Amino acid sequence: MKTTPYFERRILDRPDIRWEWVERVIRRPVRRHRQRDGRIRCWGYIEERDMYLRVVILEDGETVHNAFFDRDFSE
C-alpha cells in the first residue's frame, strides 16, 4: 500500500496507530464515504483501543493520506 508524504509526516505524531489497523480498516470498513474531492473516508472499529479509526485514502483507492482515531464517529 502506498502513502502520501503528508501521511508519512503525520504518522510520526501518532505512534499509537498501528499499520495493521490502517490496513484492516481499508479492507473491512464499517462505513465508507467518498468526499467531493474524490478522497475516500473509511472507518473501522479497533477493538484493542475501543475506538474507531478513520483512514482517508486518495481517489486511486490505495494511497493512504491520513489516519486518526475519530472520537465523534458512531455507527
N, C-alpha and C positions, 0 to 999 in steps of 0.2 A: 504494500500500500504506500502511496506517495503522500508527502506532506508539503505544505507551503512554508516559506521562510517565516511567516508570521507564527504559524503553529510551533515551529522549532524554537522560536524565541519565547513564546508564551508558556510552553510546557515546562520550561525550566523553572518558572514561578509556581508550578503546580506539581510538585513531586509526589503528591498523594494520588495522582491519576495514573493508573497502570495502562500500558499499551494494550494488553489483552482485553481490558474493559472497553477501550475505544473500538477495537475490532469486533467485540461481541455486540455492541450497540449497533454498529453498522450492519452486521449480518442479521440480527434479530431485534429490530427496534419495536418498542411498544407503540410508537407513533412516528410517522414521517410527515414532513411538511415541506413543500417546495416554496421558497421565497420568491418574490417578484424578480430578484436579480439572478435567479436560477440556482442559487445555492440550496442545499437540502439540509434541513434540520432533522436529526434523528435523536430520539430519547430512548433510554433503556434503564431499567432498574438494576442497580448494583447492590445485590444483597449484602455483600461484605461491608458496605458502608451505610446501608439502609437509606439510600438516596438515589435520585435519578440523575443520570449523566446525559448532558446534551452534547452531541457531536455535530459539528457543521462541516459538510463536505461540499466541494465545488460541484458545478453542474456536470462535470465528467463522471460523477458518481463514485470516484475512487480516491480523490485527493483530499486529505484531511486538512481543514483550515483552522478549526478551533475545537476545544473540548473543555467542558467545565461542569461542575455539579450545579444543577438548576433547582434551587430551593423553592421556586414558585410553581414547578410543574406538578400537576395532578392528573391522574389517568381519567 
